[in-house]
């Protein structure tokens, strides 16, 4: 149970906040985002597995230009209405997300004290009117100049929410020496939009979006390229560990949840001479897309160094093409040899996605690092169904 933020009554000065027990402090939590665009399948998928979760996050609210909320999921209607009743019966926290990635909008709302306070009041009212257990703040794309404004917003919201939970979903932060490996580090590299110390103080849980890695860790990407390895993971545990170790300097591990992806990416990969790889994102997908595609091209997916499943293929070509039907590792080597031999380049597609085994790897990493748990994006029936076997009995 969440520790009350305030002590009330005539004995206010004498009342004290009970310390969190050792077992509670070390309990492992699992939360999952449930997207509004798949409301029916999300609720249907999660409902039989509520015992495996600590918290569910209906990913339904977006911030409108006037500072009000768009309820994309229609939370007061079915299937959410019945689902919330079932979740509460299982003592699973129901904490919806309010999301925006509009930096200009956030600047307008947060830099003005009147609109900022109105937003704090509006969120508090939303939570209390609907008897939610709290709110998840997912404000992305903030400007560095709004760092203090966002911190002030969190402080005001935290004060208003009383014993309701304030959860914060924030971008990952890669160590600059890894992000700019092999290049000169820009002077503004450490100017950030998130004040981690304030986030630690005013957020009850902090979910780190430790995914969509692609080439952000240039050190790992360079190491892979030097040995002719294709490298464009959604979330390599080696990178995730760097991120969490950096962030945990300012945010308590007991508050941190590692964001874990259940979707994949397809890339167009161009290989040039001397182990030069260029990756162009084509789209994201659920695992159900990958396996039929692999069968179509006669490819057997394998597990890469990041613990994710992957394969390569050349669209609309015969199986004799250099990278069709070969393992992804052999494909990368073949493409590199081709580029070096003919002083040219070769293009093919890469399909990379995390499966249940990848999720198990992240659970193990979270326990190794001693953080609070994991937050899964997303649970909508499109993820590897074996994920539920991995999560069974994990939370404490």
Beta strands, then each sheet from edge to edge (+ up, - down):
strand 1: 29-35
strand 2: 55-63
strand 3: 69-71
strand 4: 93-100
strand 5: 134-139
strand 6: 165-171
strand 7: 205-209
strand 8: 256-261
strand 9: 264-272
strand 10: 276-285
strand 11: 302-303
strand 12: 309-313
strand 13: 346-353
strand 14: 373-377
sheet 1: 3+ 2- 1- 14- 8- 7- 6- 5- 4-
sheet 2: 10+ 9- 13+ 12- 11+
end
